[in-house]
Amino acid sequence: MKLDLFRIFFSPPKSVYERVVLFIMLSVSFCIFFTPFRFSEINPLQAGLYALFPSVSISWGWIVAMRYMFRRGEFLI
């Protein structure tokens, strides 16, 4: 039994549940990472970009972990 890791990591979210979870995780983690930058003297656009990179990676990692835990059967080779 082998898993197709390429499909787990790189296939876009197809179900509505995955899209909602991705959006909620993205927005929550963005707010967490953007909060310290609000009180600094950094450019707001630059602060948004700095907060965007970790929030995207964390939210996509959450989707990948959920696929591995709950939909493992769909990604078997």
PDB file of N, CA, C and O in Angstrom:
ATOM      1  N   MET A   1       0.850  -1.166   0.000  1.00  0.00           N
ATOM      2  CA  MET A   1       0.000   0.000   0.000  1.00  0.00           C
ATOM      3  C   MET A   1       0.898   1.233   0.000  1.00  0.00           C
ATOM      4  O   MET A   1       1.639   1.463   0.956  1.00  0.00           O
ATOM      5  N   LYS A   2       0.833   2.022  -1.066  1.00  0.00           N
ATOM      6  CA  LYS A   2       1.630   3.235  -1.171  1.00  0.00           C
ATOM      7  C   LYS A   2       0.702   4.433  -1.351  1.00  0.00           C
ATOM      8  O   LYS A   2      -0.362   4.333  -1.963  1.00  0.00           O
ATOM      9  N   LEU A   3       1.126   5.549  -0.811  1.00  0.00           N
ATOM     10  CA  LEU A   3       0.366   6.784  -0.960  1.00  0.00           C
ATOM     11  C   LEU A   3       0.970   7.632  -2.073  1.00  0.00           C
ATOM     12  O   LEU A   3       2.190   7.687  -2.231  1.00  0.00           O
ATOM     13  N   ASP A   4       0.124   8.282  -2.829  1.00  0.00           N
ATOM     14  CA  ASP A   4       0.582   9.215  -3.853  1.00  0.00           C
ATOM     15  C   ASP A   4       0.758  10.580  -3.192  1.00  0.00           C
ATOM     16  O   ASP A   4      -0.175  11.382  -3.144  1.00  0.00           O
ATOM     17  N   LEU A   5       1.956  10.832  -2.687  1.00  0.00           N
ATOM     18  CA  LEU A   5       2.218  12.065  -1.952  1.00  0.00           C
ATOM     19  C   LEU A   5       2.114  13.298  -2.836  1.00  0.00           C
ATOM     20  O   LEU A   5       1.756  14.376  -2.361  1.00  0.00           O
ATOM     21  N   PHE A   6       2.426  13.148  -4.124  1.00  0.00           N
ATOM     22  CA  PHE A   6       2.325  14.289  -5.027  1.00  0.00           C
ATOM     23  C   PHE A   6       0.877  14.780  -5.109  1.00  0.00           C
ATOM     24  O   PHE A   6       0.626  15.985  -5.075  1.00  0.00           O
ATOM     25  N   ARG A   7      -0.067  13.854  -5.216  1.00  0.00           N
ATOM     26  CA  ARG A   7      -1.481  14.252  -5.277  1.00  0.00           C
ATOM     27  C   ARG A   7      -1.973  14.816  -3.954  1.00  0.00           C
ATOM     28  O   ARG A   7      -2.802  15.726  -3.944  1.00  0.00           O
ATOM     29  N   ILE A   8      -1.476  14.291  -2.832  1.00  0.00           N
ATOM     30  CA  ILE A   8      -1.899  14.814  -1.528  1.00  0.00           C
ATOM     31  C   ILE A   8      -1.446  16.262  -1.366  1.00  0.00           C
ATOM     32  O   ILE A   8      -2.207  17.100  -0.881  1.00  0.00           O
ATOM     33  N   PHE A   9      -0.209  16.560  -1.770  1.00  0.00           N
ATOM     34  CA  PHE A   9       0.333  17.897  -1.565  1.00  0.00           C
ATOM     35  C   PHE A   9      -0.123  18.912  -2.614  1.00  0.00           C
ATOM     36  O   PHE A   9      -0.348  20.076  -2.282  1.00  0.00           O
ATOM     37  N   PHE A  10      -0.263  18.491  -3.873  1.00  0.00           N
ATOM     38  CA  PHE A  10      -0.432  19.469  -4.942  1.00  0.00           C
ATOM     39  C   PHE A  10      -1.801  19.497  -5.604  1.00  0.00           C
ATOM     40  O   PHE A  10      -2.013  20.317  -6.497  1.00  0.00           O
ATOM     41  N   SER A  11      -2.724  18.658  -5.219  1.00  0.00           N
ATOM     42  CA  SER A  11      -4.053  18.757  -5.804  1.00  0.00           C
ATOM     43  C   SER A  11      -4.844  19.849  -5.080  1.00  0.00           C
ATOM     44  O   SER A  11      -4.799  19.939  -3.853  1.00  0.00           O
ATOM     45  N   PRO A  12      -5.564  20.671  -5.832  1.00  0.00           N
ATOM     46  CA  PRO A  12      -6.324  21.752  -5.199  1.00  0.00           C
ATOM     47  C   PRO A  12      -7.504  21.201  -4.407  1.00  0.00           C
ATOM     48  O   PRO A  12      -7.961  20.087  -4.665  1.00  0.00           O
ATOM     49  N   PRO A  13      -7.996  21.977  -3.444  1.00  0.00           N
ATOM     50  CA  PRO A  13      -9.158  21.512  -2.680  1.00  0.00           C
ATOM     51  C   PRO A  13     -10.391  21.442  -3.571  1.00  0.00           C
ATOM     52  O   PRO A  13     -10.751  22.417  -4.230  1.00  0.00           O
ATOM     53  N   LYS A  14     -11.031  20.285  -3.582  1.00  0.00           N
ATOM     54  CA  LYS A  14     -12.187  20.089  -4.453  1.00  0.00           C
ATOM     55  C   LYS A  14     -13.503  20.214  -3.712  1.00  0.00           C
ATOM     56  O   LYS A  14     -14.478  20.728  -4.259  1.00  0.00           O
ATOM     57  N   SER A  15     -13.542  19.754  -2.487  1.00  0.00           N
ATOM     58  CA  SER A  15     -14.804  19.789  -1.755  1.00  0.00           C
ATOM     59  C   SER A  15     -15.000  21.158  -1.097  1.00  0.00           C
ATOM     60  O   SER A  15     -14.048  21.897  -0.845  1.00  0.00           O
ATOM     61  N   VAL A  16     -16.238  21.455  -0.837  1.00  0.00           N
ATOM     62  CA  VAL A  16     -16.570  22.723  -0.185  1.00  0.00           C
ATOM     63  C   VAL A  16     -15.991  22.757   1.226  1.00  0.00           C
ATOM     64  O   VAL A  16     -15.556  23.807   1.699  1.00  0.00           O
ATOM     65  N   TYR A  17     -15.987  21.613   1.891  1.00  0.00           N
ATOM     66  CA  TYR A  17     -15.448  21.530   3.248  1.00  0.00           C
ATOM     67  C   TYR A  17     -13.966  21.899   3.273  1.00  0.00           C
ATOM     68  O   TYR A  17     -13.528  22.648   4.147  1.00  0.00           O
ATOM     69  N   GLU A  18     -13.189  21.376   2.315  1.00  0.00           N
ATOM     70  CA  GLU A  18     -11.765  21.714   2.266  1.00  0.00           C
ATOM     71  C   GLU A  18     -11.559  23.191   1.977  1.00  0.00           C
ATOM     72  O   GLU A  18     -10.667  23.810   2.558  1.00  0.00           O
ATOM     73  N   ARG A  19     -12.352  23.761   1.107  1.00  0.00           N
ATOM     74  CA  ARG A  19     -12.217  25.186   0.776  1.00  0.00           C
ATOM     75  C   ARG A  19     -12.553  26.076   1.972  1.00  0.00           C
ATOM     76  O   ARG A  19     -11.886  27.083   2.209  1.00  0.00           O
ATOM     77  N   VAL A  20     -13.571  25.707   2.712  1.00  0.00           N
ATOM     78  CA  VAL A  20     -13.959  26.494   3.885  1.00  0.00           C
ATOM     79  C   VAL A  20     -12.886  26.406   4.958  1.00  0.00           C
ATOM     80  O   VAL A  20     -12.521  27.417   5.557  1.00  0.00           O
ATOM     81  N   VAL A  21     -12.379  25.199   5.205  1.00  0.00           N
ATOM     82  CA  VAL A  21     -11.324  25.024   6.204  1.00  0.00           C
ATOM     83  C   VAL A  21     -10.077  25.784   5.795  1.00  0.00           C
ATOM     84  O   VAL A  21      -9.436  26.419   6.632  1.00  0.00           O
ATOM     85  N   LEU A  22      -9.722  25.728   4.507  1.00  0.00           N
ATOM     86  CA  LEU A  22      -8.550  26.458   4.018  1.00  0.00           C
ATOM     87  C   LEU A  22      -8.717  27.958   4.212  1.00  0.00           C
ATOM     88  O   LEU A  22      -7.780  28.627   4.649  1.00  0.00           O
ATOM     89  N   PHE A  23      -9.889  28.499   3.898  1.00  0.00           N
ATOM     90  CA  PHE A  23     -10.121  29.932   4.054  1.00  0.00           C
ATOM     91  C   PHE A  23     -10.100  30.349   5.526  1.00  0.00           C
ATOM     92  O   PHE A  23      -9.521  31.380   5.867  1.00  0.00           O
ATOM     93  N   ILE A  24     -10.719  29.564   6.389  1.00  0.00           N
ATOM     94  CA  ILE A  24     -10.745  29.911   7.814  1.00  0.00           C
ATOM     95  C   ILE A  24      -9.343  29.846   8.408  1.00  0.00           C
ATOM     96  O   ILE A  24      -8.940  30.752   9.137  1.00  0.00           O
ATOM     97  N   MET A  25      -8.598  28.790   8.107  1.00  0.00           N
ATOM     98  CA  MET A  25      -7.232  28.674   8.625  1.00  0.00           C
ATOM     99  C   MET A  25      -6.341  29.784   8.078  1.00  0.00           C
ATOM    100  O   MET A  25      -5.495  30.315   8.797  1.00  0.00           O
ATOM    101  N   LEU A  26      -6.530  30.131   6.819  1.00  0.00           N
ATOM    102  CA  LEU A  26      -5.735  31.202   6.217  1.00  0.00           C
ATOM    103  C   LEU A  26      -6.020  32.537   6.882  1.00  0.00           C
ATOM    104  O   LEU A  26      -5.093  33.289   7.183  1.00  0.00           O
ATOM    105  N   SER A  27      -7.283  32.838   7.113  1.00  0.00           N
ATOM    106  CA  SER A  27      -7.627  34.124   7.714  1.00  0.00           C
ATOM    107  C   SER A  27      -7.211  34.199   9.191  1.00  0.00           C
ATOM    108  O   SER A  27      -6.738  35.240   9.647  1.00  0.00           O
ATOM    109  N   VAL A  28      -7.385  33.113   9.930  1.00  0.00           N
ATOM    110  CA  VAL A  28      -6.998  33.122  11.346  1.00  0.00           C
ATOM    111  C   VAL A  28      -5.490  33.229  11.501  1.00  0.00           C
ATOM    112  O   VAL A  28      -5.000  34.024  12.303  1.00  0.00           O
ATOM    113  N   SER A  29      -4.751  32.431  10.736  1.00  0.00           N
ATOM    114  CA  SER A  29      -3.294  32.497  10.859  1.00  0.00           C
ATOM    115  C   SER A  29      -2.750  33.823  10.325  1.00  0.00           C
ATOM    116  O   SER A  29      -1.745  34.314  10.839  1.00  0.00           O
ATOM    117  N   PHE A  30      -3.385  34.419   9.307  1.00  0.00           N
ATOM    118  CA  PHE A  30      -2.948  35.728   8.827  1.00  0.00           C
ATOM    119  C   PHE A  30      -3.134  36.783   9.920  1.00  0.00           C
ATOM    120  O   PHE A  30      -2.260  37.623  10.134  1.00  0.00           O
ATOM    121  N   CYS A  31      -4.263  36.733  10.601  1.00  0.00           N
ATOM    122  CA  CYS A  31      -4.487  37.698  11.693  1.00  0.00           C
ATOM    123  C   CYS A  31      -3.474  37.508  12.813  1.00  0.00           C
ATOM    124  O   CYS A  31      -3.010  38.485  13.402  1.00  0.00           O
ATOM    125  N   ILE A  32      -3.131  36.273  13.108  1.00  0.00           N
ATOM    126  CA  ILE A  32      -2.147  36.020  14.161  1.00  0.00           C
ATOM    127  C   ILE A  32      -0.781  36.561  13.772  1.00  0.00           C
ATOM    128  O   ILE A  32      -0.106  37.183  14.592  1.00  0.00           O
ATOM    129  N   PHE A  33      -0.365  36.333  12.535  1.00  0.00           N
ATOM    130  CA  PHE A  33       0.952  36.789  12.107  1.00  0.00           C
ATOM    131  C   PHE A  33       0.998  38.278  11.790  1.00  0.00           C
ATOM    132  O   PHE A  33       2.067  38.883  11.870  1.00  0.00           O
ATOM    133  N   PHE A  34      -0.134  38.889  11.432  1.00  0.00           N
ATOM    134  CA  PHE A  34      -0.137  40.304  11.071  1.00  0.00           C
ATOM    135  C   PHE A  34      -0.209  41.219  12.287  1.00  0.00           C
ATOM    136  O   PHE A  34       0.220  42.370  12.210  1.00  0.00           O
ATOM    137  N   THR A  35      -0.733  40.742  13.392  1.00  0.00           N
ATOM    138  CA  THR A  35      -0.927  41.566  14.586  1.00  0.00           C
ATOM    139  C   THR A  35       0.353  42.233  15.082  1.00  0.00           C
ATOM    140  O   THR A  35       0.303  43.426  15.384  1.00  0.00           O
ATOM    141  N   PRO A  36       1.496  41.554  15.190  1.00  0.00           N
ATOM    142  CA  PRO A  36       2.703  42.254  15.660  1.00  0.00           C
ATOM    143  C   PRO A  36       3.178  43.347  14.708  1.00  0.00           C
ATOM    144  O   PRO A  36       3.796  44.320  15.138  1.00  0.00           O
ATOM    145  N   PHE A  37       2.892  43.188  13.423  1.00  0.00           N
ATOM    146  CA  PHE A  37       3.340  44.188  12.449  1.00  0.00           C
ATOM    147  C   PHE A  37       2.510  45.467  12.488  1.00  0.00           C
ATOM    148  O   PHE A  37       2.971  46.508  12.020  1.00  0.00           O
ATOM    149  N   ARG A  38       1.310  45.413  13.029  1.00  0.00           N
ATOM    150  CA  ARG A  38       0.466  46.617  13.088  1.00  0.00           C
ATOM    151  C   ARG A  38       1.094  47.704  13.929  1.00  0.00           C
ATOM    152  O   ARG A  38       0.901  48.888  13.655  1.00  0.00           O
ATOM    153  N   PHE A  39       1.843  47.324  14.948  1.00  0.00           N
ATOM    154  CA  PHE A  39       2.396  48.298  15.874  1.00  0.00           C
ATOM    155  C   PHE A  39       3.839  48.662  15.549  1.00  0.00           C
ATOM    156  O   PHE A  39       4.487  49.352  16.337  1.00  0.00           O
ATOM    157  N   SER A  40       4.351  48.223  14.425  1.00  0.00           N
ATOM    158  CA  SER A  40       5.715  48.556  14.032  1.00  0.00           C
ATOM    159  C   SER A  40       5.682  49.623  12.943  1.00  0.00           C
ATOM    160  O   SER A  40       4.619  50.015  12.461  1.00  0.00           O
ATOM    161  N   GLU A  41       6.843  50.069  12.580  1.00  0.00           N
ATOM    162  CA  GLU A  41       6.944  51.122  11.569  1.00  0.00           C
ATOM    163  C   GLU A  41       7.195  50.562  10.183  1.00  0.00           C
ATOM    164  O   GLU A  41       7.666  51.285   9.306  1.00  0.00           O
ATOM    165  N   ILE A  42       6.898  49.317   9.969  1.00  0.00           N
ATOM    166  CA  ILE A  42       7.105  48.679   8.681  1.00  0.00           C
ATOM    167  C   ILE A  42       5.970  49.068   7.727  1.00  0.00           C
ATOM    168  O   ILE A  42       4.850  49.342   8.158  1.00  0.00           O
ATOM    169  N   ASN A  43       6.272  49.085   6.452  1.00  0.00           N
ATOM    170  CA  ASN A  43       5.291  49.395   5.422  1.00  0.00           C
ATOM    171  C   ASN A  43       4.131  48.382   5.503  1.00  0.00           C
ATOM    172  O   ASN A  43       4.396  47.185   5.620  1.00  0.00           O
ATOM    173  N   PRO A  44       2.870  48.811   5.446  1.00  0.00           N
ATOM    174  CA  PRO A  44       1.741  47.878   5.573  1.00  0.00           C
ATOM    175  C   PRO A  44       1.720  46.794   4.488  1.00  0.00           C
ATOM    176  O   PRO A  44       1.341  45.656   4.763  1.00  0.00           O
ATOM    177  N   LEU A  45       2.120  47.136   3.267  1.00  0.00           N
ATOM    178  CA  LEU A  45       2.155  46.136   2.210  1.00  0.00           C
ATOM    179  C   LEU A  45       3.226  45.081   2.499  1.00  0.00           C
ATOM    180  O   LEU A  45       2.998  43.887   2.308  1.00  0.00           O
ATOM    181  N   GLN A  46       4.360  45.519   2.947  1.00  0.00           N
ATOM    182  CA  GLN A  46       5.435  44.602   3.290  1.00  0.00           C
ATOM    183  C   GLN A  46       5.042  43.742   4.498  1.00  0.00           C
ATOM    184  O   GLN A  46       5.353  42.551   4.541  1.00  0.00           O
ATOM    185  N   ALA A  47       4.376  44.333   5.454  1.00  0.00           N
ATOM    186  CA  ALA A  47       3.909  43.572   6.622  1.00  0.00           C
ATOM    187  C   ALA A  47       2.889  42.515   6.203  1.00  0.00           C
ATOM    188  O   ALA A  47       2.900  41.395   6.714  1.00  0.00           O
ATOM    189  N   GLY A  48       2.015  42.875   5.275  1.00  0.00           N
ATOM    190  CA  GLY A  48       1.043  41.901   4.777  1.00  0.00           C
ATOM    191  C   GLY A  48       1.705  40.743   4.065  1.00  0.00           C
ATOM    192  O   GLY A  48       1.288  39.596   4.221  1.00  0.00           O
ATOM    193  N   LEU A  49       2.737  41.031   3.282  1.00  0.00           N
ATOM    194  CA  LEU A  49       3.462  39.961   2.604  1.00  0.00           C
ATOM    195  C   LEU A  49       4.217  39.082   3.595  1.00  0.00           C
ATOM    196  O   LEU A  49       4.256  37.862   3.442  1.00  0.00           O
ATOM    197  N   TYR A  50       4.814  39.700   4.608  1.00  0.00           N
ATOM    198  CA  TYR A  50       5.508  38.918   5.631  1.00  0.00           C
ATOM    199  C   TYR A  50       4.544  38.024   6.398  1.00  0.00           C
ATOM    200  O   TYR A  50       4.916  36.919   6.794  1.00  0.00           O
ATOM    201  N   ALA A  51       3.348  38.465   6.610  1.00  0.00           N
ATOM    202  CA  ALA A  51       2.355  37.661   7.327  1.00  0.00           C
ATOM    203  C   ALA A  51       1.699  36.627   6.415  1.00  0.00           C
ATOM    204  O   ALA A  51       1.187  35.614   6.890  1.00  0.00           O
ATOM    205  N   LEU A  52       1.713  36.881   5.111  1.00  0.00           N
ATOM    206  CA  LEU A  52       1.047  35.986   4.174  1.00  0.00           C
ATOM    207  C   LEU A  52       1.792  34.669   3.991  1.00  0.00           C
ATOM    208  O   LEU A  52       1.164  33.612   3.917  1.00  0.00           O
ATOM    209  N   PHE A  53       3.115  34.716   3.917  1.00  0.00           N
ATOM    210  CA  PHE A  53       3.878  33.500   3.643  1.00  0.00           C
ATOM    211  C   PHE A  53       3.712  32.425   4.717  1.00  0.00           C
ATOM    212  O   PHE A  53       3.427  31.282   4.361  1.00  0.00           O
ATOM    213  N   PRO A  54       3.871  32.721   6.000  1.00  0.00           N
ATOM    214  CA  PRO A  54       3.656  31.641   6.975  1.00  0.00           C
ATOM    215  C   PRO A  54       2.195  31.212   7.083  1.00  0.00           C
ATOM    216  O   PRO A  54       1.913  30.045   7.354  1.00  0.00           O
ATOM    217  N   SER A  55       1.268  32.139   6.877  1.00  0.00           N
ATOM    218  CA  SER A  55      -0.136  31.751   6.991  1.00  0.00           C
ATOM    219  C   SER A  55      -0.558  30.830   5.849  1.00  0.00           C
ATOM    220  O   SER A  55      -1.349  29.910   6.061  1.00  0.00           O
ATOM    221  N   VAL A  56      -0.047  31.061   4.655  1.00  0.00           N
ATOM    222  CA  VAL A  56      -0.365  30.173   3.531  1.00  0.00           C
ATOM    223  C   VAL A  56       0.240  28.793   3.759  1.00  0.00           C
ATOM    224  O   VAL A  56      -0.412  27.779   3.515  1.00  0.00           O
ATOM    225  N   SER A  57       1.479  28.754   4.223  1.00  0.00           N
ATOM    226  CA  SER A  57       2.110  27.449   4.430  1.00  0.00           C
ATOM    227  C   SER A  57       1.437  26.669   5.563  1.00  0.00           C
ATOM    228  O   SER A  57       1.297  25.450   5.465  1.00  0.00           O
ATOM    229  N   ILE A  58       1.026  27.339   6.618  1.00  0.00           N
ATOM    230  CA  ILE A  58       0.354  26.647   7.722  1.00  0.00           C
ATOM    231  C   ILE A  58      -1.026  26.159   7.300  1.00  0.00           C
ATOM    232  O   ILE A  58      -1.397  25.028   7.614  1.00  0.00           O
ATOM    233  N   SER A  59      -1.785  26.980   6.600  1.00  0.00           N
ATOM    234  CA  SER A  59      -3.130  26.561   6.199  1.00  0.00           C
ATOM    235  C   SER A  59      -3.072  25.428   5.173  1.00  0.00           C
ATOM    236  O   SER A  59      -3.892  24.511   5.225  1.00  0.00           O
ATOM    237  N   TRP A  60      -2.113  25.479   4.242  1.00  0.00           N
ATOM    238  CA  TRP A  60      -2.007  24.388   3.277  1.00  0.00           C
ATOM    239  C   TRP A  60      -1.509  23.121   3.964  1.00  0.00           C
ATOM    240  O   TRP A  60      -1.933  22.022   3.608  1.00  0.00           O
ATOM    241  N   GLY A  61      -0.626  23.255   4.932  1.00  0.00           N
ATOM    242  CA  GLY A  61      -0.172  22.100   5.703  1.00  0.00           C
ATOM    243  C   GLY A  61      -1.313  21.456   6.469  1.00  0.00           C
ATOM    244  O   GLY A  61      -1.350  20.234   6.613  1.00  0.00           O
ATOM    245  N   TRP A  62      -2.231  22.252   6.956  1.00  0.00           N
ATOM    246  CA  TRP A  62      -3.400  21.733   7.660  1.00  0.00           C
ATOM    247  C   TRP A  62      -4.284  20.927   6.702  1.00  0.00           C
ATOM    248  O   TRP A  62      -4.794  19.870   7.074  1.00  0.00           O
ATOM    249  N   ILE A  63      -4.465  21.414   5.487  1.00  0.00           N
ATOM    250  CA  ILE A  63      -5.261  20.683   4.495  1.00  0.00           C
ATOM    251  C   ILE A  63      -4.589  19.355   4.156  1.00  0.00           C
ATOM    252  O   ILE A  63      -5.255  18.325   4.055  1.00  0.00           O
ATOM    253  N   VAL A  64      -3.269  19.382   3.981  1.00  0.00           N
ATOM    254  CA  VAL A  64      -2.541  18.151   3.670  1.00  0.00           C
ATOM    255  C   VAL A  64      -2.662  17.149   4.823  1.00  0.00           C
ATOM    256  O   VAL A  64      -2.850  15.955   4.591  1.00  0.00           O
ATOM    257  N   ALA A  65      -2.553  17.631   6.053  1.00  0.00           N
ATOM    258  CA  ALA A  65      -2.679  16.734   7.214  1.00  0.00           C
ATOM    259  C   ALA A  65      -4.078  16.145   7.297  1.00  0.00           C
ATOM    260  O   ALA A  65      -4.232  14.964   7.609  1.00  0.00           O
ATOM    261  N   MET A  66      -5.101  16.949   7.021  1.00  0.00           N
ATOM    262  CA  MET A  66      -6.473  16.440   7.059  1.00  0.00           C
ATOM    263  C   MET A  66      -6.712  15.415   5.955  1.00  0.00           C
ATOM    264  O   MET A  66      -7.401  14.419   6.175  1.00  0.00           O
ATOM    265  N   ARG A  67      -6.149  15.649   4.769  1.00  0.00           N
ATOM    266  CA  ARG A  67      -6.279  14.669   3.698  1.00  0.00           C
ATOM    267  C   ARG A  67      -5.626  13.357   4.086  1.00  0.00           C
ATOM    268  O   ARG A  67      -6.169  12.283   3.831  1.00  0.00           O
ATOM    269  N   TYR A  68      -4.457  13.450   4.704  1.00  0.00           N
ATOM    270  CA  TYR A  68      -3.755  12.233   5.087  1.00  0.00           C
ATOM    271  C   TYR A  68      -4.525  11.472   6.165  1.00  0.00           C
ATOM    272  O   TYR A  68      -4.578  10.242   6.137  1.00  0.00           O
ATOM    273  N   MET A  69      -5.116  12.189   7.107  1.00  0.00           N
ATOM    274  CA  MET A  69      -5.810  11.513   8.202  1.00  0.00           C
ATOM    275  C   MET A  69      -7.172  10.961   7.795  1.00  0.00           C
ATOM    276  O   MET A  69      -7.525   9.846   8.180  1.00  0.00           O
ATOM    277  N   PHE A  70      -7.944  11.730   7.018  1.00  0.00           N
ATOM    278  CA  PHE A  70      -9.344  11.365   6.791  1.00  0.00           C
ATOM    279  C   PHE A  70      -9.656  10.828   5.394  1.00  0.00           C
ATOM    280  O   PHE A  70     -10.638  10.106   5.220  1.00  0.00           O
ATOM    281  N   ARG A  71      -8.839  11.170   4.400  1.00  0.00           N
ATOM    282  CA  ARG A  71      -9.136  10.729   3.035  1.00  0.00           C
ATOM    283  C   ARG A  71      -7.984   9.918   2.446  1.00  0.00           C
ATOM    284  O   ARG A  71      -7.708  10.001   1.249  1.00  0.00           O
ATOM    285  N   ARG A  72      -7.332   9.157   3.268  1.00  0.00           N
ATOM    286  CA  ARG A  72      -6.149   8.397   2.858  1.00  0.00           C
ATOM    287  C   ARG A  72      -6.490   7.406   1.748  1.00  0.00           C
ATOM    288  O   ARG A  72      -5.662   7.157   0.871  1.00  0.00           O
ATOM    289  N   GLY A  73      -7.671   6.848   1.771  1.00  0.00           N
ATOM    290  CA  GLY A  73      -8.069   5.852   0.778  1.00  0.00           C
ATOM    291  C   GLY A  73      -8.131   6.382  -0.638  1.00  0.00           C
ATOM    292  O   GLY A  73      -7.938   5.616  -1.582  1.00  0.00           O
ATOM    293  N   GLU A  74      -8.391   7.654  -0.817  1.00  0.00           N
ATOM    294  CA  GLU A  74      -8.470   8.235  -2.151  1.00  0.00           C
ATOM    295  C   GLU A  74      -7.097   8.440  -2.779  1.00  0.00           C
ATOM    296  O   GLU A  74      -6.994   8.602  -3.995  1.00  0.00           O
ATOM    297  N   PHE A  75      -6.051   8.433  -1.975  1.00  0.00           N
ATOM    298  CA  PHE A  75      -4.710   8.731  -2.486  1.00  0.00           C
ATOM    299  C   PHE A  75      -3.804   7.508  -2.504  1.00  0.00           C
ATOM    300  O   PHE A  75      -2.583   7.656  -2.561  1.00  0.00           O
ATOM    301  N   LEU A  76      -4.359   6.322  -2.458  1.00  0.00           N
ATOM    302  CA  LEU A  76      -3.563   5.097  -2.550  1.00  0.00           C
ATOM    303  C   LEU A  76      -3.215   4.812  -4.011  1.00  0.00           C
ATOM    304  O   LEU A  76      -3.988   5.097  -4.925  1.00  0.00           O
ATOM    305  N   ILE A  77      -2.034   4.244  -4.197  1.00  0.00           N
ATOM    306  CA  ILE A  77      -1.601   3.886  -5.556  1.00  0.00           C
ATOM    307  C   ILE A  77      -1.956   2.440  -5.803  1.00  0.00           C
ATOM    308  O   ILE A  77      -1.688   1.915  -6.884  1.00  0.00           O
TER     309      ILE A  77
END
